[in-house]
Amino acid sequence: MKRRNLNHVSPRQQVYPVSLLLEARPCLVVGGGQVALSKIAGLLDAGAAVTVIAPEVSDKITALPVIVHPRSYREGDCAGFVLVIAATGDRVLDASIYAECQGTTTLVNAADNPTACTFYLPALLRAGDLSVAISTAGASPAIASWVRDRVGALVGERFGDVVDIVGATREQIRASGQTSEGLPWVDLIDRLTAALAEGVDLAAANALASDWAASVAATPKWVPAAKDRSTLP
């Protein structure tokens, strides 16, 4: 038996990571099973207006705020959508959907079929407004998920609260006419992460951030924002 040369790996196209704004934008999912459900959930989290086409659609999908067409995919169904996800498990159908989207502005992804994609879906970690996307350019979704899970364990379950508090503190500083640039934000993030991991409530965490901001404001290096610097000597 001829052994496969595992040292030879076909070159992959480089990817250009982006975060799409899909609020109220029409997106299509072709498929009605468990894989389709996970893709639909992600689109709904982004605020997309989702349509589903499949001969059989699970009850979990029909219970979601989506438009469902319980039938087989037809040529031309991709028209009018900004993004299409094929979750059919049928590579011939995936290829047809991919071909239909070629030459148009519609982005297309086929689950577990990287040759029928114009974009890949990364393994995504969400913590409040924080989004961490892990991609292997289609090489191994399992590796992407492995890295995502370990990043999630590193930042902790309450890191979304850290994001919210640091964001609010930054806005307070900017609203006071001061610059938020160059401040020791890592110090605040470390303090909040440790405090929340120890179980402090949000009120105490917000108080910690307020005390930190007051302390930073008292340092000589804290200067007015650019718009106010004309008043400096």
N, C-alpha and C positions, 0 to 999 in steps of 0.2 A: 504493500500500500504506500502510495506516495504521500509523504508527510507535508503538511502545509507549513510554509515559511512564516512563522509568527512575527519575524522581525520586519516583514514587509507590510506596510500599512499604506493603503491608497491615500493620496493627498486629499485633504478636505478644504473646501472653500472657507475663507476667513469670514467671520460674522461681524456685523456692526450692531452692537447692542443698543436698543432703544426702549423707551417706555411709552406705549401707545395710549393716547387719550381717546377712549371709546364711549364716553358719556353720550347716551341717546343715539349712538351711531348703529346702523343696521348691520348685524352680523348673523351668519348662517352656520348652523351645525347640521351636518348630514350624518344621521345615526341616532339610535334611540336607546342604546344600552348603557352599561355602567361607565364605559370610557367616555361616551358622549356626555353623560351626566357630570363628570368631573370637569370637562371642558366648558360646559354651560355654566357651571357654578363660578368658574373663573371669570367668564365674560360678564356675568351678572354682578359680580363683585366690582367690576370696573364700570358698571352703569350702562353696559351695552343693551341695545334693543335686539333681543335674540329671537330668531326663527329656527324651528327644527323641522327637518324633513326626514321621515323614515317610515317604512311599512309598519313597523311595530315600535311603539314608544312606551317606555316604562312609566308606571304610575308616579314614580318620584319626579320624573321630568314633567309630566302633565300637571303636576301640582305646583310647578314653578311659574313665575310670571313671564311666560314665553308664548310665542305663536307656534302652534303645532299643525303641520300638514301630514296626516297619517297616510303616506303613499311613498312609492319609490321615487328616487331622484330622476328628474328629467333634464335633458339638455336645455340650457337657458336659465335654470334655476339660480345660478350664481349672479345674474344680472341685478344690479342695484345694491349689492352688498359690499361693504368696505373690507370685510374679512370673512373668510370661509374656513371652517374646520371640518375635515372629512374624518369621521370616526366610525367607519363602516366595517373595517376588517377585510374589505374586498379591494385588493390591489388594482384590479382592472378598473373598478369604479373610481378609486382614488386617482388613477392616471387620467381618467376622463375629466374629472373635476379640475385637476391640475392643468390639463391642456386647455380647458375652457377659460381658465383665469389668465393664461399666458397672453401677453399683449394688452392686458387691461390694468387698471389701477387696483384691482382686488388682490389682497394678500391671501394666500392659501397655505394651509398646513394639513398634512395627513398623519394621523396618529400612527406611530410605529412604522412610518414609511418615509424616510428622509428624502428619497428621490422624487417625491411628489409634493415638495414644500418650497415655498418662497420665503418662509421664516420658520424658525424652530421655537417651540414653547419651552422656556427654561423651567427648572425646578424653582419654585417661588417660596420665599419665606416672608411673611407679613407680620409686622408688629406695630400696630397703629399705622402711622403714616410712613413707617420705614418699610421699604420693599427691597429684598435682596434676591436677585435673580442669578441662578447658577446654570451655565450652559457648557456643554462639551462639543458644540457644533454638530450635534446629531450623533456623536460617537457612542455615547452611553448614558441614557437617562438614569440608569441605576447609580452611576457615579455622581451625577448632578444631585440626585436625591440624597445620597450619602453625605455629600458636602453640606447641603442645605440643612440636614438634620443636626449636624455637628455645629454649624454656625448657630442654629437655634438654641442648642444646649449651652453654647458659650454665652450668648447675650441674655438668656433667661426668659421665663414666661412673662415677666412684667416689663420687658424693655419698651413696649409700646407706651407705658406711662412715662418712661424716661424721655422718649421722643416728644411727647406732649408737653412735659414740664420744661424741657430745654427750649422747645419752640416758643412757648409762652414767655419764658424769661428773655429770650432774644428779642421778641416783639416789644416787651416792656422797656428794655434797654434802648431800642431804636426809637420808641415813642417818646422817650425822655429827651431826645435830641443827641444822644450819645452814639458812638459807633460800637457795633458788635464785633468788629474785626480785631483780631489779635488778642482776644481775651482767652484766659486759660480754661477753655470749655472742657478739655479732657478731665480736668480736676473735678468739675461739676458732674460730668457724666459718671466718673468713677465713684463719686460720693453717692449719687442717686442710685446707681446700680447696686452698690453694697447695701445701702439703707433699705431698698425695696426687697432685696434678697433676704434681709433679716426680718422682714415682715412689717415694716412701718407702714402706716396708712398714708393715703394721698395727701391729707392735710399736713402731716408732718413732713412729707417729701417736698411739698410746695413751700413750706416754711423754710426748709433747708436751702432751697433754691433762692428764696428771697434774701436770706441772710448772706448767701454767697454773692449775690448781685450787689448788695449793700457794701460788702467787704471790698469787692473789686472796684466799685465806684469811688472808694476812698483812696485808691492807690494813685500816685502821681502820673502813671503811664496812661490812665484812662482819659482820653481827650475827646472833644466834641466831634460829631460826625462831619464829613466833608462839607456839607451844605452850610455849616456854622463856623467853619474854620477861618472865614474872613474876619471874624471878630478877634482872632488871636493876635498878640503883638508880633 
